[in-house]
Every structure is written in C-alpha cells, then in structure tokens.
C-alpha cells in the first residue's frame, strides 16, 4: 500500500537522491553540463517548496511530485520502484485535486511519455526547447476527461 505525505526539510536529501537516480535511469539525452546545471538549480529550489511524497511502510520516500496549480511540474520515482504503481498513484492523487491536470514531458523521455499516455493523458502541443531554453523539446499533455 502506497502512503502519501507532504515533504519536510528532512526529506530534501532523499528527494534529491530520487531525482538523481531517476534522471540517470531515464534522461540519457541530457548533456553532462546541462544535467549538472539542472541539479544545481534544483538543489536551491527543492528546499523552498512543498511536494507530495510517496513513502514506503518505514516512511522512506520512494517517489515525489510537485504540483503548481493544476500543472504537474515534477514527478520522479526511485527506479527501484518503477512499474510498482508509485507514479500512477501519485498522478491519481493529483487528479483528485485537479481533474484537468496538465504536465510537460521531455520528448526524448519516451518511457515517461508512454507512461502518461497509458494512464489517460493526451498531447496538446510541443515546444522546441525546455522551460529554461535548453534544446530539449517538451510535449505538453493534458488529462483526458472521459465523463
């Protein structure tokens, strides 16, 4: 059973560890310098925000998401937990708050793109660069309301 809780300052180290492991497993397209720059930006940003954590029975975070309004800004799961329903459970939690949830996925991250499309997201557009202007195209997605 996956439990959720808000992040605390004590979770920052583990959240960054999850991010690193997940990026190493799925973001092979990132140039090494860009990966370092993104990690540096996140190490400043992550301590300032509250995220929703998926935790194991010992309360150890195994995944996290960051929502800003109705937009899923970040979803990362420890690769040891991939395929176990952690990401899907986090997204369903977000959908309970924002039924018209949107997110962006790096076009080169075909694993994540497939995940979102399998659970009900549809493509709504594309940007040639990421939000920081780096050369990593984004696919814009929105959850399909099938009511």
SEVO-928901 format. One line per field, with one value per residue (C-alpha): residue number from 0; residue in one letter; x, y, z. Coordinates in nm, 2 decimals, m for minus. Layout:
BEGIN
nr <- [NUM_...]
rest <- [A_...]
east <- [X_...]
north <- [Y_...]
up <- [Z_...]
END
This chain:
BEGIN
nr <- [0_1_2_3_4_5_6_7_8_9_10_11_12_13_14_15_16_17_18_19_20_21_22_23_24_25_26_27_28_29_30_31_32_33_34_35_36_37_38_39_40_41_42_43_44_45_46_47_48_49_50_51_52_53_54_55_56_57_58_59_60_61_62_63_64_65_66_67_68_69_70_71_72_73_74_75_76_77_78_79_80_81_82_83_84_85_86_87_88_89_90_91_92_93_94_95_96_97_98_99_100_101_102_103_104_105_106_107_108_109_110_111_112_113_114_115_116_117_118_119_120_121_122_123_124_125_126_127_128_129_130_131_132_133_134_135_136_137_138_139_140_141_142_143_144_145_146]
rest <- [X_X_X_X_X_X_X_X_X_X_X_X_X_X_X_X_X_X_X_X_X_X_X_X_X_X_X_X_X_X_X_X_X_X_X_X_X_X_X_X_X_X_X_X_X_X_X_X_X_X_X_X_X_X_X_X_X_X_X_X_X_X_X_X_X_X_X_X_X_X_X_X_X_X_X_X_X_X_X_X_X_X_X_X_X_X_X_X_X_X_X_X_X_X_X_X_X_X_X_X_X_X_X_X_X_X_X_X_X_X_X_X_X_X_X_X_X_X_X_X_X_X_X_X_X_X_X_X_X_X_X_X_X_X_X_X_X_X_X_X_X_X_X_X_X_X_X]
east <- [0.00_0.14_0.11_0.14_0.25_0.38_0.76_0.96_1.30_1.44_1.33_1.54_1.84_1.63_1.43_1.75_1.87_1.55_1.58_1.94_1.87_1.56_1.74_2.03_1.78_1.56_1.73_2.02_1.97_2.09_2.43_2.65_2.68_2.31_2.25_2.49_2.32_1.97_2.08_2.23_1.91_1.70_1.92_1.82_1.46_1.36_1.41_1.17_0.87_0.63_0.60_0.38_0.58_0.50_0.65_0.72_0.60_0.90_0.81_1.11_1.03_1.02_0.88_0.76_0.56_0.54_0.21_0.17_m0.19_m0.33_0.01_0.23_0.57_0.77_0.71_1.01_1.01_1.31_1.40_1.39_1.01_0.94_0.65_0.51_0.23_0.40_0.39_0.04_m0.07_0.09_m0.08_m0.42_m0.37_m0.30_m0.61_m0.83_m0.74_m0.71_m0.92_m0.79_m0.43_m0.15_0.21_0.51_0.75_1.08_1.02_1.33_1.20_0.99_0.94_0.77_0.57_0.44_0.35_0.14_m0.04_m0.12_m0.28_m0.50_m0.31_m0.32_m0.08_m0.18_0.13_0.51_0.78_1.12_1.30_1.25_1.14_1.50_1.56_1.77_1.75_1.52_1.18_0.87_0.55_0.26_0.00_m0.35_m0.55_m0.85_m1.18_m1.38_m1.70]
north <- [0.00_0.34_0.61_0.98_1.27_1.63_1.68_1.83_1.98_1.65_1.49_1.71_1.48_1.18_1.37_1.48_1.12_1.00_1.27_1.18_0.81_0.87_1.11_0.87_0.59_0.79_1.11_0.97_1.26_1.53_1.68_1.63_2.01_2.06_1.78_1.94_2.28_2.14_1.96_2.28_2.47_2.20_2.19_2.56_2.52_2.19_2.31_2.60_2.40_2.15_1.83_1.53_1.22_0.85_0.67_0.30_0.14_0.27_0.63_0.64_0.84_0.63_0.90_1.26_1.51_1.88_2.05_2.41_2.50_2.24_2.16_1.87_2.03_1.72_1.35_1.13_0.78_0.58_0.34_0.05_0.12_0.17_m0.05_m0.08_0.18_0.46_0.71_0.62_0.66_1.00_1.11_0.98_1.18_1.49_1.42_1.41_1.78_1.88_1.68_1.88_1.82_1.92_1.83_1.86_1.57_1.58_1.45_1.23_1.06_0.81_0.60_0.88_0.99_0.63_0.62_0.94_0.84_0.49_0.64_0.88_1.19_1.33_1.55_1.92_2.07_2.08_2.33_2.32_2.39_2.33_2.60_2.72_2.75_2.43_2.22_1.95_1.97_1.93_1.76_1.93_1.69_1.72_1.45_1.34_1.38_1.09_1.18]
up <- [0.00_m0.10_0.15_0.08_0.29_0.24_0.22_0.51_0.53_0.64_0.31_0.08_0.07_m0.02_m0.28_m0.45_m0.44_m0.61_m0.87_m0.95_m0.97_m1.19_m1.42_m1.46_m1.55_m1.79_m1.91_m2.12_m2.36_m2.12_m2.19_m1.88_m1.83_m1.85_m1.60_m1.36_m1.41_m1.36_m1.04_m0.91_m0.98_m0.81_m0.50_m0.44_m0.55_m0.38_m0.02_m0.08_m0.20_m0.05_m0.25_m0.21_m0.13_m0.18_0.11_0.19_0.52_0.70_0.59_0.34_0.03_m0.29_m0.52_m0.53_m0.73_m0.73_m0.83_m0.91_m0.96_m1.20_m1.35_m1.26_m1.26_m1.15_m1.10_m1.01_m0.88_m0.75_m1.04_m0.79_m0.77_m1.14_m1.25_m0.90_m0.93_m0.74_m1.02_m1.12_m0.76_m0.73_m1.06_m0.94_m0.62_m0.83_m1.05_m0.74_m0.68_m1.05_m1.29_m1.59_m1.49_m1.73_m1.75_m1.98_m2.07_m2.25_m2.59_m2.57_m2.25_m2.44_m2.12_m1.94_m2.24_m2.28_m1.91_m1.92_m2.24_m2.10_m1.79_m1.99_m2.09_m2.44_m2.63_m2.67_m2.81_m2.83_m2.75_m2.93_m2.60_m2.23_m1.99_m1.94_m2.31_m2.33_m2.65_m2.50_m2.67_m2.45_m2.52_m2.35_m2.21_m2.05_m1.88_m2.09_m1.91_m2.02_m1.84]
END
